[in-house]
């Protein structure tokens, strides 16, 4: 076979392969998008699970100022309340 024929066959095969991959990926994008829309329509929305119960606070370490501990606890509670 002449070299020119091999090169042209190689180019045809490359273009065919790239075309098949492009068509497949395009179909995949559309099918995935359609499936996502369909699932959002048909499936009921799931509520968020209830938060897990909190553990009791650990006893303060020896030498910790009780007033500082109260201030820090109040600051944490305020921060958590603002997050909701």
C-alpha positions in Angstrom: 0.0 0.0 0.0 1.3 3.4 -0.8 2.1 5.7 2.1 -0.5 8.2 1.0 -3.3 5.6 1.3 -2.2 4.7 4.9 -2.2 8.3 6.0 -5.6 9.0 4.5 -7.1 5.8 6.1 -5.5 6.8 9.4 -7.1 10.3 9.2 -10.5 8.8 8.3 -10.3 6.5 11.2 -9.2 9.3 13.5 -12.1 11.5 12.4 -14.6 8.7 12.7 -13.4 7.9 16.2 -13.4 11.5 17.4 -16.9 11.9 15.9 -18.2 8.9 17.7 -16.8 10.1 21.0 -18.2 13.6 20.5 -21.7 12.3 19.7 -21.6 9.9 22.7 -20.5 12.7 25.1 -23.1 15.1 23.7 -25.8 12.5 24.2 -24.5 11.8 27.7 -24.8 15.5 28.7 -28.4 15.7 27.4 -29.5 12.4 28.9 -27.9 13.3 32.3 -29.6 16.7 32.3 -33.0 15.2 31.4 -32.6 12.6 34.0 -31.8 15.2 36.7 -34.9 17.2 35.8 -37.0 14.1 35.8 -35.8 13.0 39.2 -36.3 16.5 40.7 -39.9 16.4 39.4 -40.8 12.9 40.5 -38.9 12.4 43.7 -40.2 14.1 46.9 -37.9 16.5 48.6 -36.2 14.9 51.6 -36.2 16.8 54.8 -32.9 17.4 56.6 -32.3 14.9 59.4 -32.7 16.1 62.9 -29.4 17.2 64.5 -27.8 14.7 66.7 -28.1 15.2 70.4 -25.2 17.1 71.9 -22.9 15.7 74.4 -22.9 17.2 77.9 -20.1 19.8 78.3 -17.0 18.4 79.9 -16.1 19.6 83.4 -13.9 22.7 83.3 -10.2 22.0 83.9 -8.7 23.1 87.2 -7.6 26.7 87.2 -10.1 28.0 84.7 -11.8 31.2 85.7 -15.6 30.4 86.0 -16.5 34.0 84.9 -14.4 33.5 81.7 -16.1 30.2 81.1 -19.6 31.8 81.4 -18.6 34.6 79.0 -17.2 32.0 76.4 -20.3 29.9 76.8 -22.6 32.9 76.1 -20.5 33.9 73.1 -20.8 30.4 71.6 -24.5 30.3 72.2 -24.9 33.7 70.6 -22.8 32.6 67.6 -24.8 29.4 67.1 -28.1 31.3 67.4 -27.0 33.7 64.7 -26.0 30.9 62.4 -29.6 29.6 62.1 
